[in-house]
Amino acid sequence: MICLFYATLEVRAKKEKLIWMIGTHRFEATFKDLAVVVGLSYHKMKWGKLVADLPMLLANELPELHY
């Protein structure tokens, strides 16, 4: 599932949008949506904080994605 996500992921940085496919279903999310799902501050992300500097989540803290 993760490989499929990355294989189909399209990042539109200027519009702050992510687009990906799972099977024949197309999904879209904004950068703000992503920040909320993974528990980050969208405003801090806008200030250019590096992903490597963000706190790591434990396995039981990861959200489940359903479609």
N, CA, C and O atoms as CSV, one atom per row, in Angstrom:
chain,resi,resn,atom,element,x,y,z
A,1,MET,N,N,0.830,-1.187,0.000
A,1,MET,CA,C,0.000,0.000,0.000
A,1,MET,C,C,0.878,1.255,0.000
A,1,MET,O,O,0.581,2.217,-0.709
A,2,ILE,N,N,1.936,1.252,0.775
A,2,ILE,CA,C,2.815,2.425,0.842
A,2,ILE,C,C,3.528,2.630,-0.484
A,2,ILE,O,O,3.644,3.760,-0.960
A,3,CYS,N,N,4.008,1.543,-1.085
A,3,CYS,CA,C,4.671,1.655,-2.390
A,3,CYS,C,C,3.708,2.187,-3.446
A,3,CYS,O,O,4.086,3.016,-4.274
A,4,LEU,N,N,2.472,1.712,-3.418
A,4,LEU,CA,C,1.467,2.183,-4.365
A,4,LEU,C,C,1.202,3.675,-4.174
A,4,LEU,O,O,1.069,4.422,-5.143
A,5,PHE,N,N,1.128,4.095,-2.918
A,5,PHE,CA,C,0.915,5.510,-2.628
A,5,PHE,C,C,2.024,6.355,-3.252
A,5,PHE,O,O,1.743,7.312,-3.974
A,6,TYR,N,N,3.286,6.006,-2.977
A,6,TYR,CA,C,4.399,6.795,-3.490
A,6,TYR,C,C,4.533,6.686,-5.007
A,6,TYR,O,O,4.976,7.634,-5.656
A,7,ALA,N,N,4.157,5.546,-5.577
A,7,ALA,CA,C,4.250,5.370,-7.028
A,7,ALA,C,C,3.262,6.269,-7.761
A,7,ALA,O,O,3.503,6.646,-8.907
A,8,THR,N,N,2.170,6.610,-7.124
A,8,THR,CA,C,1.143,7.419,-7.788
A,8,THR,C,C,1.073,8.851,-7.252
A,8,THR,O,O,0.280,9.651,-7.749
A,9,LEU,N,N,1.876,9.183,-6.261
A,9,LEU,CA,C,1.804,10.496,-5.615
A,9,LEU,C,C,2.241,11.618,-6.547
A,9,LEU,O,O,3.288,11.541,-7.190
A,10,GLU,N,N,1.429,12.649,-6.607
A,10,GLU,CA,C,1.759,13.871,-7.326
A,10,GLU,C,C,1.684,15.015,-6.319
A,10,GLU,O,O,0.663,15.200,-5.655
A,11,VAL,N,N,2.758,15.774,-6.209
A,11,VAL,CA,C,2.808,16.901,-5.272
A,11,VAL,C,C,2.753,18.190,-6.078
A,11,VAL,O,O,3.596,18.440,-6.940
A,12,ARG,N,N,1.758,18.993,-5.786
A,12,ARG,CA,C,1.633,20.309,-6.423
A,12,ARG,C,C,1.957,21.361,-5.367
A,12,ARG,O,O,1.076,21.868,-4.673
A,13,ALA,N,N,3.244,21.671,-5.270
A,13,ALA,CA,C,3.741,22.528,-4.194
A,13,ALA,C,C,3.109,23.917,-4.199
A,13,ALA,O,O,2.751,24.429,-3.138
A,14,LYS,N,N,2.968,24.526,-5.352
A,14,LYS,CA,C,2.419,25.889,-5.400
A,14,LYS,C,C,0.967,25.940,-4.947
A,14,LYS,O,O,0.538,26.920,-4.338
A,15,LYS,N,N,0.204,24.878,-5.244
A,15,LYS,CA,C,-1.192,24.824,-4.811
A,15,LYS,C,C,-1.350,24.114,-3.469
A,15,LYS,O,O,-2.458,23.987,-2.949
A,16,GLU,N,N,-0.213,23.648,-2.908
A,16,GLU,CA,C,-0.196,22.922,-1.632
A,16,GLU,C,C,-1.189,21.762,-1.654
A,16,GLU,O,O,-2.052,21.648,-0.783
A,17,LYS,N,N,-1.052,20.908,-2.661
A,17,LYS,CA,C,-1.989,19.805,-2.826
A,17,LYS,C,C,-1.238,18.502,-3.106
A,17,LYS,O,O,-0.229,18.497,-3.811
A,18,LEU,N,N,-1.738,17.410,-2.550
A,18,LEU,CA,C,-1.236,16.063,-2.817
A,18,LEU,C,C,-2.337,15.299,-3.543
A,18,LEU,O,O,-3.510,15.399,-3.184
A,19,ILE,N,N,-1.959,14.537,-4.564
A,19,ILE,CA,C,-2.916,13.722,-5.312
A,19,ILE,C,C,-2.306,12.334,-5.461
A,19,ILE,O,O,-1.129,12.204,-5.795
A,20,TRP,N,N,-3.107,11.289,-5.215
A,20,TRP,CA,C,-2.622,9.921,-5.373
A,20,TRP,C,C,-3.770,9.006,-5.764
A,20,TRP,O,O,-4.941,9.365,-5.638
A,21,MET,N,N,-3.418,7.828,-6.237
A,21,MET,CA,C,-4.409,6.843,-6.677
A,21,MET,C,C,-4.277,5.574,-5.839
A,21,MET,O,O,-3.177,5.162,-5.471
A,22,ILE,N,N,-5.418,4.969,-5.549
A,22,ILE,CA,C,-5.466,3.628,-4.971
A,22,ILE,C,C,-6.484,2.879,-5.819
A,22,ILE,O,O,-7.682,3.153,-5.761
A,23,GLY,N,N,-5.987,1.929,-6.607
A,23,GLY,CA,C,-6.852,1.252,-7.566
A,23,GLY,C,C,-7.338,2.257,-8.589
A,23,GLY,O,O,-6.535,2.938,-9.227
A,24,THR,N,N,-8.645,2.354,-8.749
A,24,THR,CA,C,-9.218,3.323,-9.692
A,24,THR,C,C,-9.728,4.577,-8.994
A,24,THR,O,O,-10.349,5.437,-9.618
A,25,HIS,N,N,-9.459,4.677,-7.690
A,25,HIS,CA,C,-9.933,5.837,-6.916
A,25,HIS,C,C,-8.830,6.899,-6.828
A,25,HIS,O,O,-7.679,6.594,-6.516
A,26,ARG,N,N,-9.205,8.140,-7.107
A,26,ARG,CA,C,-8.281,9.271,-7.003
A,26,ARG,C,C,-8.563,10.010,-5.702
A,26,ARG,O,O,-9.715,10.281,-5.361
A,27,PHE,N,N,-7.488,10.332,-4.980
A,27,PHE,CA,C,-7.613,11.034,-3.711
A,27,PHE,C,C,-6.819,12.330,-3.761
A,27,PHE,O,O,-5.784,12.415,-4.421
A,28,GLU,N,N,-7.317,13.331,-3.057
A,28,GLU,CA,C,-6.637,14.619,-2.955
A,28,GLU,C,C,-6.632,15.064,-1.503
A,28,GLU,O,O,-7.571,14.797,-0.754
A,29,ALA,N,N,-5.576,15.736,-1.120
A,29,ALA,CA,C,-5.489,16.331,0.213
A,29,ALA,C,C,-4.616,17.570,0.112
A,29,ALA,O,O,-3.711,17.640,-0.719
A,30,THR,N,N,-4.892,18.536,0.955
A,30,THR,CA,C,-4.050,19.729,1.010
A,30,THR,C,C,-2.924,19.486,2.008
A,30,THR,O,O,-2.987,18.560,2.818
A,31,PHE,N,N,-1.911,20.312,1.943
A,31,PHE,CA,C,-0.826,20.213,2.920
A,31,PHE,C,C,-1.381,20.393,4.336
A,31,PHE,O,O,-0.915,19.758,5.282
A,32,LYS,N,N,-2.387,21.270,4.465
A,32,LYS,CA,C,-2.994,21.512,5.774
A,32,LYS,C,C,-3.687,20.245,6.279
A,32,LYS,O,O,-3.589,19.914,7.460
A,33,ASP,N,N,-4.393,19.530,5.382
A,33,ASP,CA,C,-5.020,18.251,5.750
A,33,ASP,C,C,-3.976,17.268,6.259
A,33,ASP,O,O,-4.177,16.609,7.278
A,34,LEU,N,N,-2.856,17.174,5.540
A,34,LEU,CA,C,-1.780,16.267,5.934
A,34,LEU,C,C,-1.240,16.621,7.316
A,34,LEU,O,O,-1.015,15.738,8.143
A,35,ALA,N,N,-1.035,17.901,7.562
A,35,ALA,CA,C,-0.520,18.337,8.864
A,35,ALA,C,C,-1.459,17.923,9.992
A,35,ALA,O,O,-1.005,17.454,11.036
A,36,VAL,N,N,-2.761,18.094,9.788
A,36,VAL,CA,C,-3.749,17.729,10.805
A,36,VAL,C,C,-3.720,16.226,11.075
A,36,VAL,O,O,-3.737,15.801,12.230
A,37,VAL,N,N,-3.676,15.421,10.012
A,37,VAL,CA,C,-3.712,13.957,10.160
A,37,VAL,C,C,-2.504,13.438,10.921
A,37,VAL,O,O,-2.640,12.542,11.753
A,38,VAL,N,N,-1.326,13.985,10.651
A,38,VAL,CA,C,-0.120,13.489,11.320
A,38,VAL,C,C,0.216,14.271,12.587
A,38,VAL,O,O,1.254,14.035,13.204
A,39,GLY,N,N,-0.652,15.197,12.976
A,39,GLY,CA,C,-0.481,15.891,14.249
A,39,GLY,C,C,0.575,16.983,14.245
A,39,GLY,O,O,1.230,17.211,15.262
A,40,LEU,N,N,0.750,17.658,13.121
A,40,LEU,CA,C,1.724,18.737,13.033
A,40,LEU,C,C,1.007,20.082,12.941
A,40,LEU,O,O,-0.182,20.148,12.626
A,41,SER,N,N,1.733,21.127,13.215
A,41,SER,CA,C,1.203,22.478,13.072
A,41,SER,C,C,1.437,22.953,11.640
A,41,SER,O,O,2.579,23.048,11.189
A,42,TYR,N,N,0.366,23.245,10.942
A,42,TYR,CA,C,0.470,23.734,9.564
A,42,TYR,C,C,1.281,25.027,9.513
A,42,TYR,O,O,2.080,25.224,8.598
A,43,HIS,N,N,1.081,25.896,10.480
A,43,HIS,CA,C,1.790,27.179,10.480
A,43,HIS,C,C,3.287,26.991,10.678
A,43,HIS,O,O,4.078,27.727,10.088
A,44,LYS,N,N,3.694,26.024,11.494
A,44,LYS,CA,C,5.126,25.735,11.643
A,44,LYS,C,C,5.689,25.138,10.362
A,44,LYS,O,O,6.828,25.419,9.988
A,45,MET,N,N,4.887,24.311,9.687
A,45,MET,CA,C,5.330,23.740,8.413
A,45,MET,C,C,5.579,24.842,7.393
A,45,MET,O,O,6.521,24.757,6.605
A,46,LYS,N,N,4.747,25.869,7.404
A,46,LYS,CA,C,4.898,26.968,6.461
A,46,LYS,C,C,6.188,27.748,6.675
A,46,LYS,O,O,6.672,28.409,5.756
A,47,TRP,N,N,6.743,27.678,7.865
A,47,TRP,CA,C,7.980,28.391,8.163
A,47,TRP,C,C,9.209,27.583,7.801
A,47,TRP,O,O,10.321,27.978,8.152
A,48,GLY,N,N,9.047,26.456,7.105
A,48,GLY,CA,C,10.180,25.725,6.550
A,48,GLY,C,C,10.879,24.774,7.495
A,48,GLY,O,O,12.060,24.490,7.301
A,49,LYS,N,N,10.195,24.269,8.515
A,49,LYS,CA,C,10.817,23.313,9.414
A,49,LYS,C,C,11.086,22.027,8.648
A,49,LYS,O,O,10.205,21.532,7.945
A,50,LEU,N,N,12.283,21.481,8.771
A,50,LEU,CA,C,12.644,20.267,8.057
A,50,LEU,C,C,11.956,19.051,8.655
A,50,LEU,O,O,11.752,18.976,9.867
A,51,VAL,N,N,11.602,18.105,7.806
A,51,VAL,CA,C,10.962,16.870,8.261
A,51,VAL,C,C,11.860,16.144,9.266
A,51,VAL,O,O,11.362,15.567,10.233
A,52,ALA,N,N,13.152,16.167,9.051
A,52,ALA,CA,C,14.090,15.484,9.943
A,52,ALA,C,C,14.080,16.078,11.356
A,52,ALA,O,O,14.475,15.404,12.308
A,53,ASP,N,N,13.641,17.314,11.500
A,53,ASP,CA,C,13.599,17.974,12.799
A,53,ASP,C,C,12.297,17.743,13.560
A,53,ASP,O,O,12.180,18.124,14.725
A,54,LEU,N,N,11.318,17.121,12.904
A,54,LEU,CA,C,10.016,16.893,13.539
A,54,LEU,C,C,10.062,15.669,14.445
A,54,LEU,O,O,10.831,14.743,14.187
A,55,PRO,N,N,9.255,15.649,15.499
A,55,PRO,CA,C,9.252,14.500,16.396
A,55,PRO,C,C,8.699,13.260,15.696
A,55,PRO,O,O,7.772,13.352,14.891
A,56,MET,N,N,9.277,12.099,16.010
A,56,MET,CA,C,8.807,10.850,15.423
A,56,MET,C,C,7.580,10.356,16.173
A,56,MET,O,O,7.467,10.533,17.386
A,57,LEU,N,N,6.660,9.735,15.439
A,57,LEU,CA,C,5.475,9.138,16.046
A,57,LEU,C,C,5.739,7.674,16.354
A,57,LEU,O,O,6.465,6.999,15.624
A,58,LEU,N,N,5.151,7.191,17.430
A,58,LEU,CA,C,5.215,5.770,17.733
A,58,LEU,C,C,4.210,5.038,16.859
A,58,LEU,O,O,3.263,5.644,16.358
A,59,ALA,N,N,4.410,3.737,16.672
A,59,ALA,CA,C,3.547,2.954,15.781
A,59,ALA,C,C,2.070,3.067,16.187
A,59,ALA,O,O,1.200,3.135,15.318
A,60,ASN,N,N,1.780,3.088,17.484
A,60,ASN,CA,C,0.380,3.156,17.922
A,60,ASN,C,C,-0.208,4.565,17.796
A,60,ASN,O,O,-1.401,4.750,18.036
A,61,GLU,N,N,0.592,5.550,17.431
A,61,GLU,CA,C,0.109,6.917,17.260
A,61,GLU,C,C,-0.244,7.235,15.801
A,61,GLU,O,O,-0.784,8.304,15.516
A,62,LEU,N,N,0.057,6.323,14.887
A,62,LEU,CA,C,-0.210,6.562,13.477
A,62,LEU,C,C,-1.695,6.421,13.184
A,62,LEU,O,O,-2.330,5.472,13.644
A,63,PRO,N,N,-2.249,7.345,12.432
A,63,PRO,CA,C,-3.683,7.252,12.108
A,63,PRO,C,C,-3.925,6.157,11.082
A,63,PRO,O,O,-3.050,5.831,10.281
A,64,GLU,N,N,-5.119,5.601,11.119
A,64,GLU,CA,C,-5.508,4.610,10.119
A,64,GLU,C,C,-6.245,5.328,9.004
A,64,GLU,O,O,-7.110,6.167,9.253
A,65,LEU,N,N,-5.893,4.988,7.774
A,65,LEU,CA,C,-6.538,5.604,6.623
A,65,LEU,C,C,-7.522,4.613,6.020
A,65,LEU,O,O,-7.181,3.454,5.784
A,66,HIS,N,N,-8.719,5.065,5.778
A,66,HIS,CA,C,-9.771,4.221,5.192
A,66,HIS,C,C,-10.360,4.914,3.984
A,66,HIS,O,O,-10.421,6.143,3.926
A,67,TYR,N,N,-10.790,4.127,3.027
A,67,TYR,CA,C,-11.502,4.710,1.886
A,67,TYR,C,C,-12.700,3.872,1.525
A,67,TYR,O,O,-13.426,4.204,0.588
